[in-house]
Amino acid sequence: MAIIGIVAVAKNNAIGKGGKLPWHYSADLKFFKQTTTGNSIVMGMNTWRSIGRPLPNRLNIVLSRSAQIDQAENLIFLRSEKEALDLSRYLNCDMYVIGGSKTFAEFSDYIQKWIVTEVPLDVADADTFMPADFLHGFNRVEASDIDDGLRVSVYEKVS
Ligand SMILES: NC(=O)c1ccc[n+]([C@@H]2O[C@H](COP(=O)([O-])OP(=O)(O)OC[C@H]3O[C@@H](n4cnc5c(N)ncnc54)[C@H](OP(=O)(O)O)[C@@H]3O)[C@@H](O)[C@H]2O)c1
């Protein structure tokens, strides 16, 4: 069981715009689906609103300090990153932290591995970014090309 961050990042560290992804790459969505299926995914309320439904074949964990959401079979609603981390100890699968940037920040001390899709764009009018140093303390251990001209890199925490 590992806590893994998964993110698609533009050249200027942008990840979001107007509550949505600033791009559409079907190869990256397919890669995300293949990687996270059968595991748990943790997301913040804004990302939950943007996705709009529990993603199938994964345990969807949504964090909010105040909001309420309707129940669904593969959906758990928690109040803090601590509650999610406590739960992760009882899960027989990896926990993927899927964003957005507020949620990544809350889990930054706990993420052991990052899977990063490098998006070959500068998104000038984005409103949500990764911190420039989010991979500080991590080493790239793997890189592969997927369709749509995208590269995915895997980073592991330096122990
Ligand atoms: N490129 C990518 O890979 C990627 C991935 C994911 C999202 N995104 C984009 O990022 C944007 C959304 O990111 P965001 O930073 O605005 O929001 P977010 O992280 O999705 O959601 C933030 C909200 O989640 C709740 N939350 C976060 N951490 C919490 C914690 N530790 N405990 C309790 N609640 C917590 C809070 O909700 P309450 O205010 O209700 O308490 C907080 O206001 C969108 O544009 C989305 O499309 C991009």
The ligand as an SDF file (V2000), in Angstrom:
LIG
                    3D

 48 52  0  0  0  0  0  0  0  0999 V2000
   -4.1620   18.6090  -13.9330 N   0  0  0  0  0  0  0  0  0  0  0  0
   -4.5010   17.7330  -12.9950 C   0  0  0  0  0  0  0  0  0  0  0  0
   -3.9210   16.6340  -12.8880 O   0  0  0  0  0  0  0  0  0  0  0  0
   -5.6010   18.0740  -12.0230 C   0  0  0  0  0  0  0  0  0  0  0  0
   -5.9960   17.1340  -11.0610 C   0  0  0  0  0  0  0  0  0  0  0  0
   -7.0270   17.4740  -10.1740 C   0  0  0  0  0  0  0  0  0  0  0  0
   -7.6450   18.7140  -10.2750 C   0  0  0  0  0  0  0  0  0  0  0  0
   -7.2280   19.5970  -11.2240 N   0  0  0  0  0  0  0  0  0  0  0  0
   -7.8350   20.9370  -11.3160 C   0  0  0  0  0  0  0  0  0  0  0  0
   -7.5570   21.6340  -10.1010 O   0  0  0  0  0  0  0  0  0  0  0  0
   -8.6440   22.5400   -9.8380 C   0  0  0  0  0  0  0  0  0  0  0  0
   -9.1910   22.2690   -8.4430 C   0  0  0  0  0  0  0  0  0  0  0  0
   -8.1440   22.3870   -7.4840 O   0  0  0  0  0  0  0  0  0  0  0  0
   -8.3120   23.2370   -6.1300 P   0  0  0  0  0  0  0  0  0  0  0  0
   -6.9720   23.3670   -5.5080 O   0  0  0  0  0  0  0  0  0  0  0  0
   -9.0940   24.4700   -6.4460 O   0  0  0  0  0  0  0  0  0  0  0  0
   -9.2940   22.3540   -5.2480 O   0  0  0  0  0  0  0  0  0  0  0  0
   -9.3620   20.8490   -4.6480 P   0  0  0  0  0  0  0  0  0  0  0  0
   -8.0830   20.5050   -3.9940 O   0  0  0  0  0  0  0  0  0  0  0  0
   -9.9370   19.9450   -5.6570 O   0  0  0  0  0  0  0  0  0  0  0  0
  -10.5100   21.0750   -3.5510 O   0  0  0  0  0  0  0  0  0  0  0  0
  -10.2660   21.9500   -2.4740 C   0  0  0  0  0  0  0  0  0  0  0  0
  -11.3150   21.7250   -1.4320 C   0  0  0  0  0  0  0  0  0  0  0  0
  -11.2680   20.3700   -0.9740 O   0  0  0  0  0  0  0  0  0  0  0  0
  -11.4800   20.3040    0.4070 C   0  0  0  0  0  0  0  0  0  0  0  0
  -10.2350   19.8630    1.0380 N   0  0  0  0  0  0  0  0  0  0  0  0
   -8.9720   19.8550    0.5220 C   0  0  0  0  0  0  0  0  0  0  0  0
   -8.1080   19.3590    1.3970 N   0  0  0  0  0  0  0  0  0  0  0  0
   -8.8210   19.0410    2.4960 C   0  0  0  0  0  0  0  0  0  0  0  0
   -8.4960   18.4730    3.7470 C   0  0  0  0  0  0  0  0  0  0  0  0
   -7.2220   18.1420    4.0510 N   0  0  0  0  0  0  0  0  0  0  0  0
   -9.4750   18.2930    4.6370 N   0  0  0  0  0  0  0  0  0  0  0  0
  -10.7590   18.6150    4.3460 C   0  0  0  0  0  0  0  0  0  0  0  0
  -11.1340   19.1480    3.1730 N   0  0  0  0  0  0  0  0  0  0  0  0
  -10.1800   19.3600    2.2680 C   0  0  0  0  0  0  0  0  0  0  0  0
  -11.8690   21.6990    0.8450 C   0  0  0  0  0  0  0  0  0  0  0  0
  -13.2760   21.7600    0.6170 O   0  0  0  0  0  0  0  0  0  0  0  0
  -14.2900   22.6640    1.4970 P   0  0  0  0  0  0  0  0  0  0  0  0
  -13.9400   24.0930    1.1090 O   0  0  0  0  0  0  0  0  0  0  0  0
  -15.6390   22.2310    1.0510 O   0  0  0  0  0  0  0  0  0  0  0  0
  -13.9800   22.3760    2.9290 O   0  0  0  0  0  0  0  0  0  0  0  0
  -11.1270   22.5640   -0.1830 C   0  0  0  0  0  0  0  0  0  0  0  0
  -11.6670   23.8620   -0.3300 O   0  0  0  0  0  0  0  0  0  0  0  0
   -9.6640   22.3220  -10.9380 C   0  0  0  0  0  0  0  0  0  0  0  0
   -9.4310   23.2700  -11.9720 O   0  0  0  0  0  0  0  0  0  0  0  0
   -9.3420   20.9170  -11.4100 C   0  0  0  0  0  0  0  0  0  0  0  0
   -9.7670   20.6760  -12.7440 O   0  0  0  0  0  0  0  0  0  0  0  0
   -6.2320   19.2940  -12.1020 C   0  0  0  0  0  0  0  0  0  0  0  0
  1  2  1  0
  2  3  2  0
  2  4  1  0
  4  5  1  0
  4 48  2  0
  5  6  2  0
  6  7  1  0
  7  8  2  0
  8  9  1  0
  8 48  1  0
  9 10  1  0
  9 46  1  0
 10 11  1  0
 11 12  1  0
 11 44  1  0
 12 13  1  0
 13 14  1  0
 14 15  2  0
 14 16  1  0
 14 17  1  0
 17 18  1  0
 18 19  2  0
 18 20  1  0
 18 21  1  0
 21 22  1  0
 22 23  1  0
 23 24  1  0
 23 42  1  0
 24 25  1  0
 25 26  1  0
 25 36  1  0
 26 27  1  0
 26 35  1  0
 27 28  2  0
 28 29  1  0
 29 30  1  0
 29 35  2  0
 30 31  1  0
 30 32  2  0
 32 33  1  0
 33 34  2  0
 34 35  1  0
 36 37  1  0
 36 42  1  0
 37 38  1  0
 38 39  2  0
 38 40  1  0
 38 41  1  0
 42 43  1  0
 44 45  1  0
 44 46  1  0
 46 47  1  0
M  CHG  2   8   1  16  -1
M  END
$$$$
